[in-house]
Amino acid sequence: MNPKRKIFFINVIISLYSLFNRQRNKSVLTKNIEFKRIAIYSTTALGDLLFNTPAIKAIKKRFPQGKVFFVTSQKNITLVKGSTWFYQVEVWDNKIKNIHKILKKLWVFKPEITFILHANIYYDVLCAKISGSTYIVRDNFANSPTSLNRWLDHYSKSENTHIIHRKLRMIEYLGCDTTDIRMEFPINIAIPPKPTNKCLIGFQMGASKPERCWPVQCFIELATLILAADKNTDIILTGTQKDIKLEQDFLKVLPEELKKKVISLVGKTSLVQLIQQIGTFTLLITGDTGPLQIAITVQTPTISLYIGANPRHTGPYQDLHLHKTICIETQEDDDKSLPLWKISAESVFAQMQLLLQR
């Protein structure tokens, strides 16, 4: 179904629902209203969940007696299940065919206010409205259709600022303290200490989109530079099962004498184990992807590579002295599949040396 038809369909359903389920005597949403049953949606990627944690903390601090029903994705369930932050955690894939499952649980919970911090537009608003939530607050992105704003009581405006700042600005309207910008994990994770007798340099070669990936050949060139400069350094490859081809390509071309200095964890760690491993790294080299946000959260220095996307919006926002972003603009003659070719291994190595000297 194309977006216009989908929006029309959702508006019709919500309009019909509203005819028979009017919330009489509903006052205008202000910072003076207290809430005890709060629903929060964060149903997308790992990095998005971590971006949402400052806002979640602020909401919980503002409404300390409130019970939080947290709607998340299957990929993030490990980080939220059993967390003391939440009264109830449920998974929803943002698909209309499964909306009845989450609605049954929300109807029992009876949310008074719903915060949609990051979910796929269209069905998130439909779900929040039909759940019976009295108020709905949504973090809108620049490309979010405005035709569903009529069902929202408050929403963020497009700003040239970091996504964390935008979310905090949105909930400041409700009297939330927005001074804490630090990302945190909703569960306690014991991070091992960093080794003192060697450097561990992490390579995150995969990303959600191919255009966010630095080419394998560039990682090979960087590994050669790193291992030639310091024999007391190991390189750790991270990634999921879908990154195994990148791992194979890397090890196939890497000179044989350097392979003994490379440890691959690609496809071999759980999410919690990945977090613990990244916490031990001296430095992580990565594109704009979830492990970057993990490294920022555990205070591991990073060099992150961007093209087109603006690191001002999704890059490091805390402990800025630990992080370096390299960002280049897209051009007409770019390789559309791997535009990050234009960032050389030598330039990344130079920035790495500067970070490690601090």
N, C-alpha and C positions, 0 to 999 in steps of 0.2 A: 504494500500500500504506500503510495507516495505521500510525502509530508503534508501537503495541503488537504488531501482526503482524510488523513489520519487526524489532523487538527479538527476538521469539521466533525468527524465521528466522535471525537472526545468531547467537543463542546456540546454536541447534541445530548450525549449521555449525561454529562454533568448538569446540563440545563434541566433535563427530565428528572434527574435525581433531586435537584434543588427545589423543584416544584412540590415534591411530596415530603421533603425533609428540610424544611426551612428551619434555620437556627434562630428562633425568636429571641428577642431581647439581647441579641449579640452586640456588645459594645465595641467601639473602635479599639484596635490593638494598640496598647500603650505600655510604657515601662512600669506602670503601677499594677498591672495584673500579675497575680501569682499562679503558677501552674504546678500540678502534682502528677500529671500523666503526660509525658513528653515522648513523641516519636521522632527519631532522627534517621534519615536515609543517607547512606554512603555505600552505594552498590557498584562502584566501578573499580578501578585498578588500585594496586597497593600504594603507589605514590599519592593517589587522590585521598586514600584513607589517612595517610600521615599528614597531608596538607590540612585535613579536617580536624585533627586532634586539638590544635589550639582553640578552635571554636567550640568543640565538644567540652573541653575543660571549662571554658568560660560560661557555657550554658549551665553546666552542673554547679558551678560556683554561684551563679545567679539564682538558681532554683535548687537549693541544697536538699529540700524535702521531696523533690520530684523523682519519680521513677521513670527511667529511660528505656523505651522499647527501641532497640537498635536494629535497623534493616540493613543487611550487608550482602556481599557477594560470597560465593563459595570459596573463591581464591583467598579471601581475607579472613575466613572464619577462624583460622588458627590464632590470629592475633586478638580476637575479641571474645571468643567463647570462654566463659568463666571469669571475665574481667569484672572487677568490682565497680567499674564505671557504669555498668548496665544492669537493669532489672531483668531484661529479657532480650535475647539475641535470636534473630531469625534470618534465613537466607531467602533472597528473591533475585531472580535473574533479569528483572526488568521486562519480562515478556508477558504479553496479554494473556497467553494461554495458561500461565501459572499465577495470574493475579488473584484468582479466587482463594488460593491457598494462604497467601499472606493476609488477604482481607479478613478471612475467618478469624485469624489470630488478633488482628487489629481491632475487630469488632468486640472481641472479649476484653481487650485492654482499654478501649474507649479513650483514645488520645484527645487531650484538650488542645494541644498545639503540635504541629509537625514542622520540623526543620529539614528541608531537602538540601543537604550540603553538597552532594555530588551524586547525581543519578542521570540516567538517560532521559532526556526531555520527552514529553508526551505522556507516557503511561505513569510516570512518577506523580504527576499532578492529578491524574485520574484516580490513582490509588489513594492518595492522601485525601482527596475530596470525598470519595465514597467510603473511606474508613470512618467517616463521621467526625473527623478532626474539626474543632471549632475554628481554629486559626491555622493558616499555612504560610510559612516563610521559606523562600527559595533563593538559593544563590544562582542567579542567572549569568550565563556567559554571553559574550558579545554576539555569538551566532544563535542564541536561544530565540525562538519565535515569540513575539510579544503578544500574540493573540490568545495566549493562555494566562496572561498576567491578570486578567479579570477575576480569576479564581484565587488569586494570591492576596494575602493581607499585607505582606511586605516582601520586598525582593531587592537584591543588589542591583546596582547600576554598573554599566561598563566603565572601568577605570584603567588607566595606564599605570597599574601598580601590581604588587605581588598578590597572588591568589589568596595567600593566608591573610594579608592585610584587608583584602576585599571582603572576605568572609567575616572577619572580626568587625569591620565597619558596619556590616549588615546587622549583626546582632547587638551592636552598641545601642541601637534604637530601643532595645528592650531593657537597657540598664546594665548590660553585661560589662564586666571589667575586661578590657581588651589589651591589657599591657603585657600579658604573657604570650609571646609569639613562638615559643619553643614547641617543636613537634615531640611527641612522646609515644611509646607503645602502650596500648591499653592494658596489656598484661605485663607482669614482671619477667624480665629476661636477664639472666645472669650473663654479663659480657666478660669473657676471659681477658686478662691483661695483655697488652701488646708485648711481644718479645723484645728483650733488651739487647740480645746478641746478634740480631740480624734484621734486615728490612724485608717486609712482605708487601709487594706491590700487586694489587688486585687489577685484573683486566676483566671488565664486563663488556663482552663483545656484542651480545644480543640486545635487542630493544623491541618494543611493541610494533614498530614499523621499520622496514628496511632502510628508509631514508634517514633514520635516526642512528644508524650503525656506522661507526668508523670502519673502513675496509680492513679485512683480516691482514692484508699485506702491510698496512700501516702499523698494526699491532706487532707484527713480526719485526718490522724495522725498529720499532720502539724497544722491543724486548732485546734486540741485539745491542742497541745503544746502552740500555740499562745494565745488562749483564757484563758488557765490556768495561763499564765504568766502575762497577762494584761487584766483586766476586762473592761478597757476603749478602747477596740479595736473592730472594726467591720470588718467582712470579706465580700468582695463584689465579687460575681461570675460574670464573663464576658463571652461572647461567642455569637455565632450566633444560628439560629434555629437548625442547625445540631449538636449542642452541648447539646441539651435539654436532651438527654439520659444520658450524663455525669452528668448534674445537678441533674437529678432524682436519679441516683445511689448515688451521694454524699449526698443528703438530706435524702435518705432512711436509710443510715447506721449511719449518724452523730447522736450522742447522743441528745436526745430530749431537754435537758437543754441548749444545745449550739445553737440550731436552731434559737433562737431569736436574736442571734448576727450575723446572716448571712443574707445578702440581695442579692437576685439573680436578675441580669440584663440580664440573658441569653435569647437571642432572643427578647429582649424588647427595644433595642436601635437602632437608625440609626447610620451610620458611624460617623457623626459629633457628635452625643450625646455620642457615645463610647469614642471618643477622649476627649471630655469635662470631662467625668467621670474619665478616666485614669489620666487626669491632676490633679484631686483632691486626688488621692491615695498617701498615705505615701510611699507605696512600691508595686510593682507588682511581683508576682511569675509566671513564664511562661516558656514554651518551646520555641523552635526556630520558631516563628510565627509572623504574622503581628502586633498584639498588643505590642509585644516587641519593634518593631521599632516606634510605636506610642508613647510608654512610653519614649523612648530615645529622641524623637523629642520634647516632652512637658516637659522634664527634671524631670520625675518621676523616682526615683531609682528603679532598677530591680535586681532580681536574675533570671538568665536564665539557663536552663538545656539543655545540649547537649550530644548526643552520636553519635559517628561516624563523624558527621559534625564538621568542625573546626570553633570555634568562632572567630579565627583570620581573617576569611574570611567574616563572616556574623554577627558577634556579635557587641557589642557597639564599636563605633569609635570616639565618642565625649563625653565630660564630664565623663571620665573614672572613676573618683572618686565616681560617683553615682551608679556604676554598678558592679555586680559580676557575673561571669559565672562559672558554675560547669560543667566540661566536663569529660566524661569517654570514654575509648576506647571499641570498640566492641570485643567480644570474641566468640569462637565457641559454647559455651554452653548457650549463651544469649537467653532469651525469645524473639523470633523474632518479636512478635506482640507488646510487651511492654518492650523493652530493658532498659528503664530508671528506672525499678524496683531497679536497683543496687544503685541508689542515695537515701539515707535514709532521712526520715523526720527530724531526729535529725541533720544531717549535713546541711540541708537547713536552719533549725531554727538557728543553730549556726552562719551561714553566715549572716542571717537576723539581728541577734542581733548586729553583728559587724557593719553592714551598718547603722543601726539606731542610733548607738552611735556616729557616725561621726558628 
